[in-house]
Amino acid sequence: MTAPLPKSWIMDIAPYIPGRSTGEGDVPVTKLSSNENPLGTSREAADAFAAHRDDLSRYPDASAHRLREAIAAHHDLDPERVIYGTGSDELLHLVAGAYAGAGDEVIYVRYGFAVYDIAARRVGATPVVAPDSEYGTDVDAILACVNERTRIIYVANPNNPTGTYTPRSEIARLHAALPGHIMLVLDQAYAEYLEADEDDGGLELARTAANVVVTRTFSKIHGLAAERIGWGYGPVEAIAAMHRIRAPFCCTTAGQEAAIAALGAADFITASRDENARWRAWFSDEIAKLGNAGLRAVPSKANFVLVLFEGALSAEAAYHALMQRGFIVRWVPGQGLPQGLRMTIGTEAETRGLIAALREVVEA
């Protein structure tokens, strides 16, 4: 008997592989593979979440009215143009679902977030990979890939998994050169780790342009990864189209309230940013000291650093050796970086411990 066959383009998708959470054997592990906030969650958010533990029998507000209002007030936006979803991942898929399909092309930068390729293929569109510039976004390379079939361009800023940053002037230049029928999606999952003068202007573009959508998440600096709450902003027409295919009741009641509280936890956000900047700089300096062994850190503006292994020690060997010593990092061959390990910046103790373990691996 003939069985139903999935669409050919679905079977061409390489499934997303999340950062590993468990080690090998009985060795206690420190997880530095998923870019989670090592400081946890703010007390304000945790208390707000706990206050709604008795609401489990009721569906959450499907419109996320209070959450949209809080996001809009925090960022000076129109709440009617705020969309929300199961992490920013869902929003990236929603844009593809609304604006691309078979025969269309979707552009993203080499070494870009793995979900872009999946989102494009899921709707039958063709992913087009633009060459990078020193592991970051090359605006001219993207523009060279644009043609009449292009429908969406995804740009992460800072980029994942490389941590590279594209300045405001380059984002503006990219947008100004695009035909109006192309949707520019600015993935700002790590935007809160930037300093104030490093704002790439994405939200301002989304306020005024008819073809820009910005996505963000509460999973990173706000420490709400378990609740999977993302949000986005864009033109009225785009948000309306995305809402038509968004999953209903996608954000839990407790999660929505925790996210609202997280926005107001200014001290926690500042502490998370400052602690990350301090130990990211220290970590990168320590990697530089291992340069003779072929290790190199790609300059990062996020809460992780991509370490390249360009000598005798391979990234794969280092990945397993670190695992044996109790540190889980992210090996990223699936994103074209078999020579790279993406390492989350943890607490002081975790970061010092990771460098000590890595130095031990190099010396061995």
C-alpha positions as CSV (number, residue, x, y, z in Angstrom):
1,M,0.0,0.0,0.0
2,T,1.3,3.4,-0.9
3,A,1.8,5.7,2.1
4,P,1.3,9.5,2.1
5,L,4.4,11.4,1.1
6,P,5.5,14.6,2.8
7,K,6.4,17.5,0.5
8,S,9.8,17.1,-1.0
9,W,11.0,20.5,0.4
10,I,10.0,19.5,3.9
11,M,12.3,16.4,3.7
12,D,15.1,18.7,2.5
13,I,15.0,20.6,5.9
14,A,17.9,19.9,8.3
15,P,16.1,19.8,11.7
16,Y,17.1,22.4,14.2
17,I,19.5,21.0,16.8
18,P,19.3,22.9,20.1
19,G,22.3,23.3,22.5
20,R,22.9,20.2,24.4
21,S,21.7,20.1,28.0
22,T,23.2,16.8,29.3
23,G,26.8,15.7,29.6
24,E,28.4,12.3,29.0
25,G,28.3,9.8,31.8
26,D,28.0,11.0,35.4
27,V,30.2,14.1,35.2
28,P,28.3,17.2,36.6
29,V,28.0,19.7,33.8
30,T,27.9,23.5,33.3
31,K,25.6,24.3,30.4
32,L,27.1,27.0,28.2
33,S,25.5,25.9,24.9
34,S,22.2,27.9,24.7
35,N,23.1,31.5,25.5
36,E,20.9,31.6,28.6
37,N,21.3,34.3,31.2
38,P,23.7,33.0,33.9
39,L,22.1,35.4,36.4
40,G,18.8,33.6,36.0
41,T,15.6,35.6,36.1
42,S,14.8,38.9,37.9
43,R,13.0,38.6,41.2
44,E,10.2,40.8,39.8
45,A,9.6,38.3,36.9
46,A,9.8,35.2,39.1
47,D,7.3,36.7,41.6
48,A,4.9,37.6,38.9
49,F,5.1,34.1,37.4
50,A,4.5,32.5,40.8
51,A,1.5,34.7,41.5
52,H,-0.4,33.0,38.6
53,R,0.2,29.3,39.5
54,D,-3.5,28.9,40.3
55,D,-4.5,30.0,36.7
56,L,-3.6,26.7,35.1
57,S,-7.2,25.7,34.3
58,R,-7.9,28.9,32.3
59,Y,-6.8,29.8,28.8
60,P,-4.5,32.8,28.7
61,D,-5.5,36.0,27.1
62,A,-5.3,35.2,23.4
63,S,-4.7,38.8,22.5
64,A,-1.9,39.3,25.1
65,H,-3.4,42.8,25.6
66,R,-1.5,43.6,28.8
67,L,1.8,42.3,27.4
68,R,1.4,44.2,24.1
69,E,0.6,47.4,26.0
70,A,3.7,46.9,28.3
71,I,6.0,46.3,25.4
72,A,4.7,49.3,23.5
73,A,5.0,51.6,26.6
74,H,8.5,50.4,27.2
75,H,9.7,51.0,23.7
76,D,7.4,53.8,22.7
77,L,5.5,51.8,20.1
78,D,2.0,51.3,18.9
79,P,0.5,48.3,20.8
80,E,-1.7,47.4,17.8
81,R,1.5,46.8,15.8
82,V,3.1,44.5,18.4
83,I,2.9,40.7,17.7
84,Y,3.9,37.9,20.1
85,G,4.6,34.3,19.7
86,T,6.4,31.2,21.0
87,G,9.8,32.7,21.2
88,S,11.0,34.9,18.3
89,D,11.5,31.6,16.4
90,E,7.7,31.5,15.7
91,L,7.7,35.0,14.5
92,L,10.5,34.3,12.0
93,H,8.4,31.4,10.7
94,L,5.3,33.6,10.5
95,V,7.0,36.1,8.3
96,A,8.0,33.4,5.9
97,G,4.5,31.9,6.0
98,A,2.9,35.3,5.2
99,Y,5.3,36.5,2.5
100,A,7.1,33.6,0.8
101,G,6.3,30.4,-1.0
102,A,7.2,28.1,-3.8
103,G,9.2,29.9,-6.5
104,D,10.3,32.7,-4.1
105,E,13.7,33.2,-2.6
106,V,14.7,34.1,1.0
107,I,18.2,35.5,1.7
108,Y,20.2,35.2,4.8
109,V,23.9,35.6,5.6
110,R,26.3,32.7,5.7
111,Y,26.7,31.7,9.4
112,G,23.3,33.1,10.1
113,F,20.7,31.6,12.5
114,A,19.7,28.1,11.6
115,V,15.9,28.9,11.8
116,Y,16.1,31.1,8.7
117,D,16.9,28.2,6.4
118,I,14.2,26.1,8.0
119,A,11.6,28.9,7.8
120,A,12.3,29.3,4.1
121,R,12.2,25.6,3.2
122,R,9.1,25.0,5.3
123,V,7.0,27.2,2.9
124,G,8.6,25.8,-0.2
125,A,10.8,28.9,-0.8
126,T,14.5,28.7,-1.9
127,P,17.1,29.8,0.7
128,V,19.9,31.9,-0.8
129,V,23.0,32.3,1.3
130,A,24.9,35.5,0.9
131,P,28.7,35.5,1.5
132,D,29.8,36.8,4.9
133,S,32.4,39.5,5.8
134,E,34.7,38.3,8.6
135,Y,31.9,36.1,9.9
136,G,29.4,39.0,9.9
137,T,26.8,40.6,7.6
138,D,28.1,42.0,4.3
139,V,25.4,44.4,2.9
140,D,26.9,44.5,-0.6
141,A,26.9,40.7,-0.7
142,I,23.2,40.6,0.3
143,L,22.3,43.2,-2.3
144,A,24.1,41.2,-5.0
145,C,21.8,38.3,-4.2
146,V,18.6,40.3,-4.6
147,N,16.5,39.6,-7.7
148,E,12.8,39.7,-8.8
149,R,12.2,36.4,-6.9
150,T,13.5,37.7,-3.5
151,R,10.7,38.1,-0.9
152,I,12.5,38.1,2.5
153,I,15.9,39.0,3.9
154,Y,16.8,37.9,7.4
155,V,19.5,39.7,9.3
156,A,20.4,39.0,12.9
157,N,22.0,41.8,14.8
158,P,24.0,40.9,16.8
159,N,24.4,37.7,14.7
160,N,24.0,34.2,16.0
161,P,26.2,32.1,16.1
162,T,29.0,34.5,15.4
163,G,28.2,37.5,17.7
164,T,29.1,40.0,15.0
165,Y,27.4,43.4,14.9
166,T,26.2,45.5,11.9
167,P,26.2,49.3,12.6
168,R,23.1,51.5,12.1
169,S,24.6,53.0,8.9
170,E,24.9,49.7,7.2
171,I,21.4,48.6,8.2
172,A,20.0,51.8,6.8
173,R,22.0,51.4,3.6
174,L,20.7,47.9,3.2
175,H,17.1,49.0,3.6
176,A,17.4,52.0,1.4
177,A,18.6,49.8,-1.5
178,L,15.8,47.2,-1.3
179,P,12.8,47.2,-3.6
180,G,9.6,47.8,-1.7
181,H,8.3,44.2,-2.3
182,I,11.1,42.7,-0.1
183,M,10.5,42.3,3.6
184,L,13.6,43.0,5.7
185,V,13.4,41.0,9.0
186,L,15.8,42.3,11.7
187,D,16.3,39.6,14.3
188,Q,17.3,41.4,17.5
189,A,17.3,38.6,20.0
190,Y,20.5,39.9,21.6
191,A,19.8,43.6,21.2
192,E,19.6,44.2,24.9
193,Y,23.3,43.3,25.2
194,L,24.2,46.3,23.1
195,E,25.1,49.7,24.6
196,A,22.7,52.6,24.0
197,D,24.9,54.1,21.3
198,E,24.9,50.8,19.4
199,D,21.2,50.9,18.5
200,D,21.0,49.7,14.9
201,G,17.9,51.7,14.2
202,G,15.8,48.7,13.5
203,L,12.8,49.6,15.6
204,E,12.8,53.1,14.1
205,L,12.7,51.5,10.6
206,A,9.9,49.3,11.7
207,R,7.9,52.3,12.9
208,T,8.2,54.1,9.6
209,A,8.8,51.6,6.7
210,A,6.3,49.4,5.0
211,N,8.7,46.5,4.6
212,V,10.6,46.1,7.9
213,V,9.7,43.7,10.8
214,V,11.8,43.5,13.9
215,T,11.7,40.4,16.2
216,R,12.9,40.2,19.8
217,T,12.7,37.7,22.7
218,F,12.4,37.5,26.5
219,S,14.5,34.3,26.4
220,K,17.9,36.0,26.6
221,I,18.7,39.0,28.8
222,H,15.3,38.7,30.6
223,G,16.0,35.1,31.5
224,L,12.6,33.7,30.6
225,A,13.8,31.0,28.1
226,A,11.5,28.3,29.6
227,E,8.4,30.3,28.8
228,R,9.2,30.9,25.1
229,I,7.9,34.4,24.7
230,G,8.9,36.5,21.7
231,W,7.6,39.7,20.2
232,G,7.8,41.6,17.0
233,Y,7.0,45.0,15.5
234,G,6.2,46.1,12.0
235,P,3.7,47.7,9.6
236,V,0.0,47.2,10.3
237,E,-0.5,45.1,7.2
238,A,2.4,42.8,8.0
239,I,1.4,42.2,11.6
240,A,-2.2,41.5,10.5
241,A,-1.0,38.9,8.0
242,M,1.2,37.2,10.7
243,H,-1.7,37.2,13.2
244,R,-3.8,35.2,10.7
245,I,-1.4,32.2,10.9
246,R,-0.2,32.6,14.5
247,A,-0.9,29.8,16.9
248,P,-3.7,30.8,19.4
249,F,-3.0,31.0,23.1
250,C,0.7,30.8,22.4
251,C,1.8,32.6,25.5
252,T,0.8,31.4,29.0
253,T,-0.8,33.6,31.6
254,A,2.1,33.3,34.0
255,G,4.6,33.8,31.2
256,Q,2.8,37.0,30.0
257,E,2.8,38.4,33.5
258,A,6.5,37.5,34.1
259,A,7.4,39.2,30.8
260,I,5.6,42.4,31.8
261,A,7.4,42.4,35.1
262,A,10.7,41.6,33.4
263,L,10.4,44.8,31.3
264,G,10.4,46.9,34.5
265,A,13.3,45.1,36.2
266,A,15.8,47.8,35.1
267,D,18.5,46.9,37.7
268,F,18.5,43.3,36.6
269,I,18.8,44.2,33.0
270,T,21.7,46.6,33.6
271,A,23.4,44.1,35.9
272,S,23.1,41.3,33.2
273,R,24.4,43.6,30.5
274,D,27.4,44.8,32.6
275,E,28.3,41.4,33.9
276,N,28.2,39.9,30.4
277,A,30.3,42.7,29.0
278,R,32.9,42.3,31.7
279,W,33.3,38.6,31.4
280,R,33.0,38.5,27.6
281,A,36.0,40.9,27.4
282,W,38.0,38.8,29.9
283,F,37.1,35.6,28.1
284,S,38.1,37.0,24.7
285,D,41.4,38.2,26.2
286,E,42.1,34.7,27.5
287,I,41.4,33.1,24.2
288,A,43.9,35.5,22.6
289,K,46.5,34.1,24.9
290,L,45.8,30.7,23.3
291,G,46.4,32.1,19.9
292,N,49.7,30.1,19.5
293,A,47.6,27.0,19.7
294,G,45.4,28.2,16.8
295,L,42.5,29.5,18.8
296,R,40.8,32.8,17.9
297,A,37.7,34.6,19.2
298,V,35.4,36.4,16.8
299,P,34.6,39.8,18.2
300,S,31.2,39.6,19.8
301,K,28.4,42.0,20.9
302,A,26.2,39.2,22.3
303,N,26.3,37.0,25.4
304,F,28.4,34.4,23.7
305,V,31.7,34.2,21.8
306,L,32.5,32.1,18.8
307,V,35.9,30.5,19.2
308,L,37.6,29.3,16.0
309,F,40.0,26.4,16.1
310,E,42.5,27.0,13.3
311,G,45.5,24.9,14.6
312,A,46.2,21.2,15.4
313,L,43.4,21.0,17.9
314,S,40.0,20.7,16.2
315,A,36.7,22.1,17.4
316,E,35.2,18.7,17.5
317,A,38.0,17.3,19.7
318,A,37.8,20.3,22.0
319,Y,34.0,20.0,22.2
320,H,34.2,16.4,23.5
321,A,37.2,17.1,25.7
322,L,35.4,20.0,27.4
323,M,32.3,17.8,27.8
324,Q,34.5,15.3,29.7
325,R,35.6,18.1,32.0
326,G,32.0,19.1,32.7
327,F,31.4,22.0,30.2
328,I,28.8,21.9,27.5
329,V,29.4,24.4,24.7
330,R,27.9,24.5,21.2
331,W,29.7,22.9,18.2
332,V,28.2,24.3,15.1
333,P,29.0,22.2,12.0
334,G,25.4,22.4,10.9
335,Q,25.8,26.1,10.4
336,G,28.9,25.8,8.3
337,L,31.3,26.2,11.2
338,P,32.9,22.8,11.9
339,Q,35.9,24.7,13.1
340,G,33.9,26.7,15.7
341,L,32.6,26.4,19.2
342,R,30.0,28.9,20.4
343,M,30.5,29.4,24.1
344,T,28.0,31.2,26.3
345,I,29.4,33.8,28.8
346,G,28.4,32.4,32.2
347,T,29.0,33.6,35.7
348,E,32.5,34.5,36.8
349,A,33.0,31.0,38.2
350,E,31.7,29.3,35.1
351,T,33.7,31.5,32.7
352,R,36.9,31.1,34.7
353,G,36.3,27.3,34.9
354,L,35.7,27.1,31.1
355,I,38.9,28.9,30.3
356,A,40.9,26.7,32.8
357,A,39.4,23.5,31.2
358,L,40.1,24.8,27.7
359,R,43.7,25.6,28.6
360,E,44.0,22.1,30.0
361,V,42.7,20.7,26.7
362,V,45.1,22.8,24.7
363,E,48.1,21.8,26.8
364,A,47.1,18.1,26.6
